[in-house]
Amino acid sequence: MRIGIAGVGRIGTMHASHLASLPLVDEVLLFDPVDGRAEQVAGTVDGARAAGRLDDLLAECAGVLVATPTDTHADTVRRCLAGGVPVLCEKPIAKDLAEMTALIAAIDAATVPVLVGFQRRFDPALVELRRRVASGELGVIYQVRAVGIDASPPDFGYLPTSGGIFRDLFIHDLDAVPWLVGEPVVEVYATGSVLVNEAFAAADDVDNAMVLLRFAGGAQAVLAGGRHDPLGYDHRVEVLASRDSVVVGLDARTPLNSIGDGGPTASADAYDGFQTRFRAAYLNEMAIFVDVVAGRAENPSPARDSLASLRLAVACERSRRTGTAVRLDDADDGEG
């Protein structure tokens, strides 16, 4: 099987290496709009070669992974749909709610599978946690607590086009936590501060934030996110339920020091970024994408779910700006 990758920046290059390692993949075909980049990356990945045009991917590949800049995602996905080519698109699949709504209508009308690259849905530990929740093994869900903090802030030049902390950083937990709980969110409250660098304020953004989600069944989730952890990259999800209390992401590489006897101590090998923390998830994501292309697996990350998480992000932005909770049945689809 030949799989194509459109866009071989940092994330696309990682995916190329992972795809090339899969037994079902005979060749990885690379395209990038930057002259020479696809050839350069192809020279570093066994089983990869460069393509001169996006049309070559559509003509020659059984499936295409889209990792081009965000403002090109919707058009690229539409071209894949028109060519009948299954696609995995990095998040977000469109730049705003209006464009995403129109794109999802087109996806729903097509017969081509479209996966969204929310890698946490492919993380083996989170998948197992979701299974335990869905099976009732944990009992009644009382609370969910999620932490997602970058080791270092992103390039400040990226901030004006990032979409803000809720669409860029929190969007993963705004997708994964409702997916874990299995219920719709009915109310959102969000607050944030600028504590890391004033560049975030200049971009009309915050660098530390908290989100409270209330679910239809009464369970609540607290999401904490930030742009700087001096010890490393931290992502954990804790679930407190009536029969058990469990955590995903607490291990020897978690950047956390305990005060008191017997607690964990952060190691020198603490996670340095999302690529290392979610390596197993990214490998599994590529394996499942290939299985979906081959017709051997169902789509675990459908495009329509992206609309739900983006609406939550928009509600978080509205809540932060107004200082009030936002009910989802009251939230409009505006971008402010």
BALODREN-633934 format. One line per 8 residues: number of its first residue (from 1); for each residue x, y, z of N, C-alpha, C. Coordinates in Angstrom, 2 decimals. Layout:
BEGIN
NUM) X Y Z X Y Z X Y Z; ...
//
This chain:
BEGIN
1) 0.85 -1.20 0.00 0.00 0.00 0.00 0.88 1.25 0.00; 0.49 2.26 -0.78 1.21 3.52 -0.81 0.35 4.58 -0.10; 0.95 5.26 0.87 0.28 6.34 1.60 1.01 7.65 1.31; 0.24 8.70 1.07 0.82 10.01 0.81 0.74 10.92 2.01; 1.68 11.84 2.09 1.65 12.87 3.13 1.78 14.22 2.44; 0.80 15.07 2.66 0.82 16.44 2.17 1.27 17.35 3.31; 2.49 17.85 3.21 3.04 18.70 4.27 4.00 17.92 5.14; 5.30 18.20 5.00 6.30 17.47 5.78 7.14 18.43 6.62
9) 6.43 19.22 7.43 7.09 19.97 8.48 7.37 19.01 9.63; 7.38 19.53 10.85 7.73 18.71 12.01 6.81 17.51 12.18; 5.50 17.74 12.16 4.56 16.64 12.41 4.49 15.69 11.22; 4.54 16.24 9.99 4.49 15.40 8.81 5.70 14.49 8.70; 6.87 15.01 9.06 8.08 14.21 9.04 8.00 13.06 10.04; 7.48 13.33 11.22 7.30 12.28 12.21 6.37 11.19 11.68; 5.23 11.62 11.08 4.28 10.65 10.54 4.91 9.82 9.43; 5.76 10.43 8.61 6.40 9.69 7.51 7.23 8.53 8.06
17) 7.99 8.80 9.10 8.80 7.75 9.71 7.94 6.64 10.28; 6.86 7.01 10.95 5.98 6.00 11.54 5.26 5.17 10.47; 4.80 5.82 9.42 4.12 5.09 8.35 5.08 4.11 7.67; 6.30 4.56 7.43 7.27 3.70 6.74 7.61 2.45 7.54; 7.35 2.47 8.85 7.67 1.32 9.69 6.56 0.26 9.69; 5.42 0.55 9.07 4.27 -0.36 9.12 4.36 -1.43 8.04; 4.08 -2.68 8.37 4.18 -3.76 7.38 3.29 -3.58 6.16; 2.11 -2.99 6.32 1.19 -2.84 5.20 1.60 -1.73 4.24
25) 2.50 -0.86 4.66 2.88 0.29 3.83 4.14 -0.05 3.04; 4.00 -0.06 1.71 5.13 -0.35 0.84 5.95 0.90 0.53; 5.26 2.05 0.47 5.94 3.28 0.11 5.19 4.47 0.69; 5.93 5.50 1.09 5.35 6.75 1.55 5.73 7.84 0.55; 4.72 8.48 0.00 4.93 9.52 -1.01 4.74 10.88 -0.35; 5.71 11.77 -0.51 5.73 13.04 0.22 5.57 14.23 -0.73; 4.70 15.15 -0.32 4.56 16.43 -1.04 4.61 17.56 -0.02; 5.27 18.64 -0.40 5.26 19.84 0.43 5.29 21.07 -0.49
33) 4.51 22.10 -0.15 4.50 23.29 -1.00 5.81 24.07 -0.98; 6.67 23.81 0.00 7.97 24.47 0.06 8.95 23.71 -0.83; 9.52 24.38 -1.81 10.42 23.74 -2.76 11.57 23.04 -2.05; 11.78 21.78 -2.40 12.91 21.03 -1.89 12.68 20.33 -0.57; 11.64 20.70 0.17 11.47 20.09 1.50 11.10 18.62 1.39; 10.20 18.25 0.48 9.81 16.85 0.36 11.00 15.98 -0.01; 11.84 16.47 -0.92 13.04 15.71 -1.31 13.98 15.54 -0.12; 14.13 16.60 0.65 15.02 16.54 1.81 14.54 15.50 2.82
41) 13.25 15.52 3.14 12.70 14.57 4.11 12.74 13.15 3.56; 12.44 12.99 2.27 12.46 11.66 1.67 13.84 11.02 1.79; 14.87 11.84 1.79 16.22 11.33 1.92 16.56 10.82 3.30; 15.70 11.11 4.28 15.95 10.68 5.66 15.05 9.54 6.11; 14.08 9.16 5.27 13.10 8.12 5.64 13.18 6.98 4.64; 13.54 5.80 5.11 13.57 4.63 4.23 12.17 4.34 3.71; 12.07 4.08 2.41 10.77 3.75 1.84 9.95 4.96 1.47; 10.56 6.15 1.46 9.83 7.37 1.09 10.44 7.98 -0.16
49) 9.59 8.64 -0.94 10.08 9.42 -2.08 9.22 10.67 -2.22; 9.74 11.64 -2.92 9.07 12.93 -3.07 8.18 12.95 -4.30; 7.10 13.73 -4.20 6.19 13.97 -5.32 6.21 15.45 -5.65; 6.07 15.77 -6.90 6.14 17.17 -7.30 4.86 17.93 -7.09; 3.71 17.21 -7.04 2.41 17.89 -6.96 1.48 17.14 -6.01; 0.54 17.87 -5.45 -0.49 17.24 -4.64 -1.30 16.26 -5.47; -1.54 16.59 -6.74 -2.30 15.69 -7.61 -1.65 14.32 -7.72; -0.32 14.26 -7.59 0.37 12.96 -7.64 -0.04 12.08 -6.46
57) -0.20 12.71 -5.28 -0.64 11.93 -4.11 -2.03 11.35 -4.36; -2.91 12.19 -4.88 -4.30 11.76 -5.09 -4.37 10.67 -6.14; -3.50 10.71 -7.13 -3.54 9.73 -8.21 -2.87 8.42 -7.83; -1.85 8.49 -6.97 -1.01 7.31 -6.74 -1.22 6.64 -5.39; -1.90 7.30 -4.44 -1.93 6.80 -3.06 -3.29 6.26 -2.68; -3.26 5.22 -1.83 -4.50 4.65 -1.30 -5.11 5.52 -0.22; -4.30 6.34 0.43 -4.76 7.25 1.47 -3.79 8.40 1.59; -4.26 9.55 2.07 -3.43 10.74 2.18 -3.57 11.33 3.57
65) -2.42 11.68 4.17 -2.39 12.38 5.44 -2.11 13.85 5.17; -2.95 14.73 5.73 -2.84 16.16 5.48 -2.22 16.84 6.68; -1.03 17.41 6.49 -0.32 18.12 7.55 0.22 19.45 7.03; -0.49 20.03 6.07 -0.15 21.34 5.53 -0.64 22.42 6.48; -0.34 23.72 6.23 -0.84 24.78 7.11 -2.36 24.75 7.26; -2.85 25.17 8.42 -4.27 25.06 8.75 -5.17 25.67 7.70; -4.79 26.82 7.14 -5.69 27.49 6.20 -5.84 26.74 4.88; -5.05 25.67 4.68 -5.18 24.85 3.47 -5.92 23.54 3.73
73) -6.23 23.24 4.98 -6.80 21.93 5.31 -8.12 21.66 4.59; -9.05 22.59 4.66 -10.38 22.34 4.10 -10.31 22.08 2.60; -9.54 22.89 1.89 -9.42 22.70 0.45 -8.76 21.37 0.11; -7.73 21.01 0.87 -7.04 19.75 0.61 -7.93 18.55 0.88; -8.70 18.61 1.97 -9.64 17.53 2.26 -10.68 17.41 1.16; -11.18 18.54 0.68 -12.17 18.50 -0.41 -11.57 17.86 -1.67; -10.31 18.13 -1.94 -9.68 17.52 -3.11 -9.54 16.01 -2.92; -9.27 15.58 -1.68 -9.23 14.14 -1.41 -10.60 13.51 -1.60
81) -11.63 14.18 -1.12 -12.99 13.68 -1.29 -13.33 13.54 -2.77; -13.00 14.56 -3.56 -13.29 14.53 -4.98 -12.56 13.39 -5.68; -11.37 13.07 -5.18 -10.61 11.98 -5.77 -10.93 10.62 -5.19; -11.85 10.57 -4.22 -12.21 9.30 -3.59 -11.11 8.70 -2.75; -10.24 9.56 -2.17 -9.09 9.09 -1.42 -9.32 9.26 0.08; -9.26 8.20 0.88 -9.38 8.34 2.34 -8.31 9.29 2.87; -8.67 10.03 3.93 -7.77 11.07 4.40 -7.75 11.12 5.93; -6.56 11.38 6.47 -6.41 11.75 7.87 -5.87 13.17 7.87
89) -6.62 14.10 8.47 -6.24 15.50 8.47 -5.88 15.93 9.88; -4.74 16.59 10.02 -4.38 17.15 11.32 -5.43 18.17 11.75; -5.58 18.33 13.06 -6.53 19.31 13.56 -5.95 20.71 13.39; -6.82 21.71 13.19 -8.25 21.62 12.90 -8.46 21.38 11.41; -9.55 20.75 11.05 -9.79 20.46 9.63 -10.24 21.71 8.87; -10.59 22.76 9.61 -10.98 24.03 8.99 -10.69 25.14 9.98; -10.58 26.37 9.47 -10.09 27.47 10.30 -11.15 28.05 11.23; -12.44 27.85 10.93 -13.48 28.40 11.80 -14.73 27.55 11.69
97) -15.74 27.89 12.51 -16.95 27.08 12.56 -17.71 27.06 11.25; -17.79 28.19 10.59 -18.55 28.26 9.33 -17.91 27.35 8.28; -16.59 27.45 8.13 -15.90 26.62 7.13 -15.97 25.16 7.53; -15.84 24.86 8.83 -15.88 23.48 9.26 -17.26 22.87 9.06; -18.30 23.64 9.34 -19.67 23.14 9.16 -19.92 22.77 7.70; -19.49 23.63 6.79 -19.66 23.35 5.36 -18.84 22.13 4.94; -17.62 22.02 5.45 -16.78 20.89 5.10 -17.36 19.59 5.61; -17.88 19.58 6.82 -18.44 18.35 7.38 -19.68 17.92 6.61
105) -20.45 18.87 6.12 -21.59 18.52 5.27 -21.11 17.80 4.02; -20.00 18.27 3.45 -19.44 17.61 2.27 -18.91 16.23 2.62; -18.29 16.10 3.79 -17.78 14.79 4.22 -18.93 13.82 4.45; -20.00 14.28 5.07 -21.15 13.42 5.33 -21.79 12.93 4.03; -21.73 13.78 3.00 -22.33 13.41 1.72 -21.45 12.47 0.91; -20.19 12.34 1.30 -19.25 11.48 0.58 -19.20 10.10 1.21; -18.57 9.18 0.51 -18.39 7.82 1.04 -16.95 7.57 1.46; -16.16 8.64 1.48 -14.73 8.52 1.78 -14.50 8.75 3.27
113) -13.79 7.85 3.96 -13.52 8.08 5.38 -12.56 9.25 5.59; -12.89 10.11 6.55 -12.04 11.23 6.94 -11.79 11.14 8.43; -10.54 10.96 8.82 -10.13 10.91 10.21 -9.50 12.25 10.58; -9.68 12.66 11.84 -9.06 13.88 12.33 -7.96 13.49 13.30; -6.81 14.17 13.19 -5.64 13.79 13.96 -5.63 14.23 15.40; -6.65 13.87 16.15 -6.63 14.03 17.60 -5.94 12.79 18.17; -4.64 12.88 18.38 -3.85 11.68 18.68 -4.24 11.04 20.00; -4.87 11.79 20.90 -5.20 11.20 22.20 -6.25 10.10 22.07
121) -7.06 10.15 21.02 -8.02 9.08 20.79 -7.34 7.77 20.40; -6.07 7.85 20.06 -5.32 6.67 19.65 -4.33 6.21 20.71; -4.26 6.94 21.83 -3.34 6.59 22.90 -3.82 5.31 23.58; -3.02 4.25 23.61 -3.50 2.97 24.16 -4.05 3.08 25.58; -3.41 3.88 26.44 -3.89 3.99 27.82 -5.23 4.72 27.89; -5.38 5.79 27.10 -6.66 6.51 27.09 -7.76 5.67 26.47; -7.42 4.89 25.45 -8.42 3.99 24.84 -8.89 2.98 25.88; -7.97 2.45 26.68 -8.35 1.51 27.72 -9.19 2.19 28.80
129) -8.84 3.42 29.16 -9.64 4.16 30.13 -11.06 4.36 29.62; -11.19 4.73 28.36 -12.52 4.91 27.78 -13.31 3.60 27.81; -12.64 2.48 27.52 -13.32 1.19 27.57 -13.86 0.91 28.97; -13.05 1.22 30.00 -13.49 0.97 31.37 -14.67 1.87 31.75; -14.64 3.10 31.28 -15.76 4.00 31.54 -17.02 3.48 30.86; -16.91 3.15 29.57 -18.07 2.72 28.79 -18.64 1.40 29.30; -17.79 0.51 29.80 -18.26 -0.79 30.28 -18.92 -0.72 31.65; -18.75 0.40 32.34 -19.30 0.53 33.68 -18.38 0.03 34.77
137) -17.16 -0.40 34.41 -16.24 -0.93 35.41 -15.90 0.08 36.49; -15.85 1.35 36.11 -15.49 2.38 37.08 -16.68 2.85 37.90; -17.86 2.50 37.47 -19.05 2.97 38.16 -19.49 4.33 37.66; -20.12 5.08 38.52 -20.61 6.42 38.18 -19.43 7.39 38.16; -19.28 8.15 37.08 -18.21 9.13 36.99 -18.58 10.35 37.81; -17.71 10.68 38.77 -17.92 11.87 39.58 -17.18 13.08 38.99; -15.89 12.91 38.76 -15.05 14.02 38.31 -14.00 13.52 37.33; -13.62 14.41 36.42 -12.47 14.18 35.55 -11.56 15.39 35.70
145) -10.27 15.12 35.83 -9.28 16.21 35.91 -8.22 15.96 34.85; -8.00 16.95 34.00 -7.00 16.82 32.94 -6.00 17.96 33.03; -4.74 17.64 32.84 -3.66 18.63 32.86 -2.92 18.54 31.54; -2.70 19.67 30.89 -1.93 19.71 29.66 -1.07 20.96 29.63; 0.25 20.81 29.84 1.13 21.96 29.96 2.37 21.75 29.10; 2.65 22.73 28.24 3.84 22.68 27.40 5.11 22.84 28.24; 6.19 22.23 27.77 7.47 22.44 28.44 7.98 23.86 28.20; 7.85 24.33 26.97 8.30 25.68 26.61 7.22 26.35 25.78
153) 7.12 27.66 25.84 6.12 28.37 25.04 6.37 28.18 23.56; 5.33 28.26 22.74 5.53 28.22 21.29 6.25 29.48 20.81; 6.74 29.43 19.60 7.34 30.61 19.00 6.35 31.77 19.05; 6.77 32.91 19.56 5.84 34.02 19.73 5.28 34.50 18.40; 6.00 34.30 17.33 5.48 34.68 16.01 4.29 33.84 15.58; 4.12 32.67 16.21 3.01 31.78 15.91 1.71 32.22 16.57; 1.82 32.98 17.65 0.65 33.26 18.47 -0.50 33.95 17.73; -0.25 34.97 16.91 -1.37 35.65 16.26 -2.20 34.75 15.34
161) -1.61 33.65 14.87 -2.35 32.75 13.97 -2.70 31.43 14.63; -2.43 31.30 15.93 -2.64 30.02 16.62 -4.11 29.72 16.87; -4.94 30.76 16.89 -6.34 30.58 17.26 -6.59 30.75 18.74; -5.50 30.94 19.53 -5.67 31.12 20.97 -5.54 29.81 21.72; -5.37 29.91 23.02 -5.04 28.74 23.83 -6.14 27.68 23.82; -7.40 28.08 23.70 -8.47 27.09 23.76 -8.57 26.28 22.46; -8.28 26.92 21.33 -8.32 26.22 20.05 -7.02 25.49 19.75; -5.93 25.95 20.33 -4.62 25.38 20.00 -4.18 24.33 21.01
169) -4.26 24.65 22.29 -3.79 23.74 23.35 -4.93 22.91 23.93; -5.99 23.57 24.37 -7.08 22.88 25.05 -7.93 22.03 24.11; -7.87 22.30 22.81 -8.76 21.61 21.88 -8.63 20.09 21.99; -7.42 19.61 22.34 -7.24 18.16 22.47 -8.05 17.60 23.62; -8.04 18.27 24.77 -8.84 17.79 25.90 -10.31 18.10 25.72; -10.63 19.18 24.99 -12.04 19.45 24.69 -12.62 18.39 23.76; -11.76 17.69 23.05 -12.19 16.53 22.27 -12.16 15.27 23.12; -11.03 15.03 23.80 -10.81 13.74 24.45 -11.66 13.52 25.70
177) -11.86 14.56 26.51 -12.59 14.36 27.77 -14.07 14.04 27.52; -14.80 14.78 26.67 -16.17 14.35 26.37 -16.22 12.96 25.71; -15.21 12.65 24.90 -15.12 11.31 24.30 -14.97 10.24 25.38; -14.19 10.53 26.41 -14.04 9.59 27.52 -15.32 9.43 28.31; -15.94 10.57 28.66 -17.14 10.54 29.51 -18.33 9.95 28.77; -18.42 10.23 27.47 -19.52 9.69 26.68 -20.83 10.42 26.83; -20.76 11.67 27.27 -21.96 12.49 27.43 -21.71 13.88 26.85; -22.78 14.57 26.44 -22.58 15.93 25.95 -22.30 16.91 27.08
185) -21.52 17.94 26.77 -21.27 19.03 27.70 -22.43 20.02 27.61; -22.95 20.43 28.77 -24.08 21.36 28.77 -23.69 22.76 29.22; -22.54 22.89 29.89 -22.13 24.21 30.37 -20.61 24.29 30.46; -20.08 25.47 30.13 -18.65 25.72 30.13 -18.35 26.99 30.91; -17.29 26.94 31.72 -16.77 28.16 32.33 -15.25 28.14 32.15; -14.69 29.25 31.72 -13.25 29.32 31.48 -12.68 30.63 31.99; -11.45 30.56 32.45 -10.75 31.76 32.90 -9.27 31.61 32.55; -8.58 32.73 32.40 -7.18 32.65 32.02 -6.38 33.86 32.45
193) -5.06 33.73 32.44 -4.16 34.80 32.84 -2.93 34.79 31.95; -2.23 35.93 31.94 -0.94 36.03 31.27 0.13 36.09 32.35; 0.90 35.02 32.48 1.92 34.90 33.52 3.30 34.54 32.96; 3.32 33.97 31.77 4.58 33.49 31.19 5.28 34.60 30.42; 4.55 35.30 29.54 5.16 36.33 28.72 4.08 37.27 28.19; 4.37 38.55 28.16 3.40 39.54 27.68 3.11 39.39 26.19; 3.90 38.59 25.47 3.61 38.35 24.06 2.23 37.72 23.88; 1.78 36.96 24.87 0.44 36.36 24.78 -0.63 37.43 24.87
201) -0.45 38.40 25.76 -1.41 39.50 25.86 -1.43 40.31 24.57; -0.26 40.53 23.97 -0.19 41.29 22.72 -0.94 40.58 21.60; -1.04 39.25 21.69 -1.77 38.47 20.69 -3.22 38.24 21.11; -3.68 38.97 22.15 -5.05 38.82 22.66 -5.30 37.39 23.13; -4.31 36.84 23.82 -4.38 35.46 24.27 -3.95 35.40 25.73; -4.03 34.21 26.33 -3.53 33.97 27.68 -2.58 32.79 27.62; -1.74 32.63 28.66 -0.79 31.53 28.64 -1.04 30.51 29.76; -1.98 30.77 30.64 -2.43 29.80 31.63 -3.94 29.91 31.74
209) -4.63 28.78 31.76 -6.08 28.83 31.78 -6.65 27.59 32.47; -7.88 27.76 32.92 -8.64 26.67 33.52 -10.02 26.64 32.87; -10.53 25.41 32.69 -11.85 25.22 32.10 -12.64 24.26 32.98; -13.89 24.60 33.23 -14.81 23.71 33.94 -15.91 23.29 32.97; -16.06 21.99 32.79 -17.11 21.44 31.94 -18.14 20.73 32.82; -19.41 20.98 32.57 -20.47 20.23 33.25 -21.19 19.39 32.21; -21.31 18.09 32.51 -21.91 17.15 31.57 -23.39 16.95 31.86; -24.09 16.42 30.87 -25.54 16.25 30.97 -25.93 15.41 32.17
217) -25.13 14.41 32.52 -25.46 13.54 33.64 -25.04 14.07 35.00; -24.39 15.24 35.03 -24.00 15.85 36.30 -22.52 15.78 36.61; -21.78 14.90 35.95 -20.33 14.85 36.18 -19.69 16.16 35.73; -18.54 16.47 36.33 -17.83 17.69 35.97 -16.37 17.35 35.66; -15.78 18.18 34.80 -14.37 18.01 34.46 -13.67 19.35 34.60; -12.46 19.30 35.15 -11.62 20.48 35.26 -10.41 20.26 34.36; -10.20 21.17 33.42 -9.07 21.11 32.50 -8.12 22.24 32.84; -6.86 21.91 33.06 -5.84 22.92 33.35 -4.81 22.89 32.24
225) -4.47 24.07 31.72 -3.50 24.12 30.64 -2.58 25.32 30.78; -1.37 25.17 30.30 -0.42 26.27 30.37 0.68 26.13 29.34; 1.45 27.20 29.19 2.46 27.26 28.14 3.88 27.07 28.64; 4.06 26.81 29.94 5.44 26.61 30.42 5.45 25.77 31.68; 6.17 24.66 31.61 6.45 23.83 32.77 7.97 23.66 32.81; 8.64 24.17 33.85 10.11 24.14 33.87 10.70 22.74 33.90; 9.89 21.73 34.27 10.40 20.37 34.38 10.17 19.54 33.11; 9.26 19.98 32.22 9.00 19.21 31.01 7.54 19.26 30.61
233) 7.18 18.46 29.61 5.81 18.42 29.09 4.96 17.51 29.96; 3.80 17.98 30.36 2.95 17.23 31.28 1.56 17.08 30.70; 1.11 15.84 30.57 -0.29 15.61 30.26 -0.79 14.39 31.01; -1.83 14.62 31.84 -2.44 13.55 32.63 -3.95 13.68 32.58; -4.63 12.55 32.73 -6.08 12.55 32.88 -6.42 11.66 34.07; -7.16 12.21 35.01 -7.59 11.47 36.20 -9.11 11.33 36.19; -9.60 10.18 36.55 -11.04 9.94 36.65 -11.34 9.42 38.05; -12.21 10.13 38.75 -12.70 9.71 40.06 -14.13 9.22 39.87
241) -14.37 7.96 40.21 -15.69 7.36 40.01 -16.10 6.59 41.26; -17.28 6.01 41.21 -17.84 5.38 42.40 -17.16 4.05 42.75; -16.45 3.43 41.80 -15.80 2.14 42.07 -14.29 2.19 41.98; -13.74 3.25 41.42 -12.29 3.28 41.24 -11.85 4.72 41.01; -10.57 4.95 41.18 -9.96 6.24 40.89 -8.69 5.95 40.12; -8.62 6.42 38.87 -7.52 6.02 37.98 -6.91 7.25 37.32; -5.68 7.06 36.84 -4.97 8.15 36.17 -4.23 7.58 34.96; -4.17 8.35 33.90 -3.37 8.05 32.72 -2.34 9.16 32.58
249) -1.07 8.79 32.41 -0.03 9.80 32.21 0.84 10.06 33.41; 0.69 9.29 34.46 1.54 9.42 35.65 2.52 8.26 35.63; 3.78 8.57 35.31 4.79 7.52 35.20 6.16 8.10 35.54; 7.20 7.33 35.27 8.55 7.73 35.67 9.04 8.98 34.93; 8.39 9.33 33.80 8.82 10.49 33.02 7.92 11.71 33.24; 6.94 11.60 34.12 6.06 12.74 34.40 6.86 13.84 35.10; 6.80 15.09 34.60 7.59 16.18 35.20 6.93 16.73 36.47; 7.09 16.00 37.56 6.41 16.35 38.79 7.25 15.93 39.97
257) 7.44 16.82 40.92 8.15 16.51 42.16 7.17 16.52 43.33; 7.20 15.43 44.10 6.34 15.33 45.27 7.08 15.84 46.51; 6.39 16.57 47.35 6.94 17.00 48.64 6.41 16.03 49.70; 7.29 15.32 50.31 6.87 14.31 51.28 7.50 12.98 50.95; 7.49 12.08 51.90 8.14 10.79 51.74 7.38 9.90 50.76; 8.14 9.22 49.90 7.55 8.18 49.06 6.90 8.66 47.79; 6.85 9.95 47.55 6.21 10.46 46.35 7.15 10.46 45.16; 6.61 10.76 43.95 7.43 10.74 42.75 8.40 11.91 42.68
265) 9.49 11.68 41.97 10.47 12.72 41.70 10.70 12.79 40.20; 10.67 13.99 39.65 10.88 14.14 38.21 12.28 13.69 37.83; 12.37 12.90 36.76 13.66 12.40 36.32 14.28 13.35 35.30; 15.55 13.14 35.02 16.23 13.93 33.99 15.68 13.60 32.61; 14.96 12.47 32.51 14.38 12.03 31.24 12.89 12.38 31.16; 12.47 13.44 31.84 11.06 13.85 31.78 10.68 14.16 30.34; 9.41 14.00 30.03 8.93 14.25 28.67 9.29 15.68 28.25; 9.84 15.80 27.04 10.24 17.12 26.56 9.23 17.73 25.60
273) 8.21 16.98 25.20 7.21 17.51 24.29 6.14 16.49 23.99; 5.16 16.90 23.22 4.03 16.01 22.93 4.46 14.82 22.07; 5.53 14.99 21.26 5.95 13.87 20.41 6.44 12.69 21.24; 7.19 12.96 22.31 7.67 11.87 23.15 6.57 11.35 24.09; 5.78 12.26 24.66 4.71 11.83 25.57 3.70 10.94 24.84; 3.39 11.28 23.58 2.35 10.54 22.85 2.93 9.70 21.71; 4.16 9.25 21.86 4.76 8.45 20.79 3.92 7.21 20.47; 3.49 6.49 21.49 2.67 5.30 21.26 1.36 5.65 20.58
281) 0.80 6.81 20.93 -0.45 7.24 20.32 -0.25 7.54 18.84; 0.84 8.22 18.49 1.09 8.56 17.09 1.35 7.31 16.26; 2.09 6.35 16.81 2.30 5.10 16.10 0.98 4.36 15.87; 0.17 4.31 16.89 -1.13 3.65 16.79 -2.05 4.38 15.82; -1.97 5.72 15.82 -2.79 6.51 14.90 -2.50 6.14 13.45; -1.21 6.01 13.10 -0.87 5.65 11.73 -1.31 4.23 11.40; -1.13 3.31 12.35 -1.54 1.92 12.11 -3.05 1.83 11.88; -3.82 2.57 12.68 -5.28 2.52 12.53 -5.71 3.22 11.25
289) -5.05 4.33 10.88 -5.38 4.98 9.61 -5.18 4.02 8.45; -4.07 3.31 8.44 -3.82 2.35 7.38 -4.89 1.26 7.38; -5.30 0.81 8.57 -6.36 -0.20 8.66 -7.69 0.34 8.14; -7.98 1.61 8.41 -9.21 2.21 7.89 -9.15 2.27 6.37; -8.01 2.68 5.83 -7.83 2.73 4.38 -8.04 1.35 3.77; -7.55 0.32 4.46 -7.66 -1.05 3.97 -9.04 -1.66 4.21; -9.92 -0.91 4.89 -11.26 -1.42 5.17 -11.30 -2.40 6.32; -10.29 -2.38 7.18 -10.20 -3.35 8.28 -10.56 -2.75 9.63
297) -10.86 -1.44 9.69 -11.16 -0.80 10.97 -12.16 0.32 10.77; -12.91 0.63 11.83 -13.82 1.76 11.83 -13.06 3.03 12.16; -13.62 4.16 11.76 -13.02 5.46 12.02 -13.22 5.86 13.48; -12.14 5.95 14.29 -12.29 6.31 15.71 -12.30 7.81 15.97; -12.06 8.62 14.94 -11.97 10.08 15.12 -12.67 10.79 13.96; -14.00 10.66 13.88 -14.74 11.23 12.74 -14.76 12.75 12.75; -14.89 13.32 11.56 -14.82 14.77 11.40 -15.91 15.49 12.18; -17.09 14.91 12.26 -18.19 15.60 12.95 -17.87 15.87 14.41
305) -17.09 15.02 15.05 -16.71 15.26 16.44 -15.85 16.51 16.58; -15.12 16.85 15.51 -14.32 18.07 15.54 -15.18 19.32 15.67; -16.38 19.25 15.12 -17.29 20.38 15.23 -17.69 20.59 16.68; -17.91 19.50 17.42 -18.28 19.60 18.83 -17.16 20.22 19.66; -15.92 19.79 19.42 -14.81 20.32 20.21 -14.52 21.77 19.87; -14.68 22.16 18.60 -14.48 23.56 18.24 -15.55 24.44 18.86; -16.78 23.96 18.91 -17.84 24.74 19.57 -17.53 24.92 21.05; -16.96 23.90 21.68 -16.57 24.04 23.07 -15.46 25.08 23.22
313) -14.50 25.07 22.30 -13.42 26.06 22.35 -13.96 27.48 22.20; -14.90 27.66 21.28 -15.52 28.98 21.09 -16.27 29.39 22.36; -16.95 28.44 23.00 -17.67 28.74 24.24 -16.67 29.12 25.35; -15.51 28.45 25.38 -14.48 28.81 26.37 -14.00 30.25 26.14; -13.77 30.62 24.91 -13.34 31.98 24.60 -14.39 33.00 25.06; -15.63 32.68 24.77 -16.71 33.58 25.16 -16.79 33.70 26.68; -16.64 32.58 27.38 -16.70 32.59 28.84 -15.55 33.40 29.43; -14.34 33.20 28.90 -13.19 33.95 29.42 -13.38 35.45 29.25
321) -13.90 35.83 28.11 -14.04 37.27 27.83 -15.16 37.91 28.65; -16.22 37.15 28.91 -17.37 37.72 29.62 -17.32 37.47 31.12; -16.51 36.49 31.55 -16.45 36.15 32.96 -17.66 35.39 33.46; -18.43 34.82 32.55 -19.63 34.08 32.94 -19.62 32.69 32.31; -20.39 31.80 32.92 -20.55 30.47 32.35 -21.38 30.56 31.07; -21.13 29.66 30.16 -21.84 29.62 28.88 -22.54 28.27 28.77; -23.86 28.32 28.65 -24.61 27.10 28.38 -24.52 26.77 26.92; -24.32 25.50 26.60 -24.13 25.15 25.20 -25.38 25.34 24.38
329) -26.56 25.22 24.97 -27.78 25.46 24.20 -28.01 26.94 23.97; -27.27 27.79 24.73 -27.38 29.23 24.53 -26.27 29.77 23.65; -25.21 28.98 23.48 -24.05 29.47 22.72 -24.37 29.49 21.23; -24.03 30.59 20.61 -24.18 30.65 19.16 -22.93 30.11 18.50; -22.93 30.11 17.17 -21.78 29.61 16.44 -20.88 30.74 15.99; -20.98 31.88 16.67 -20.13 32.99 16.32 -18.71 32.76 16.77; -17.83 33.57 16.31 -16.41 33.41 16.61 -15.95 34.36 17.69; -16.85 35.06 18.33 -16.42 36.00 19.37 -16.83 35.56 20.74
//
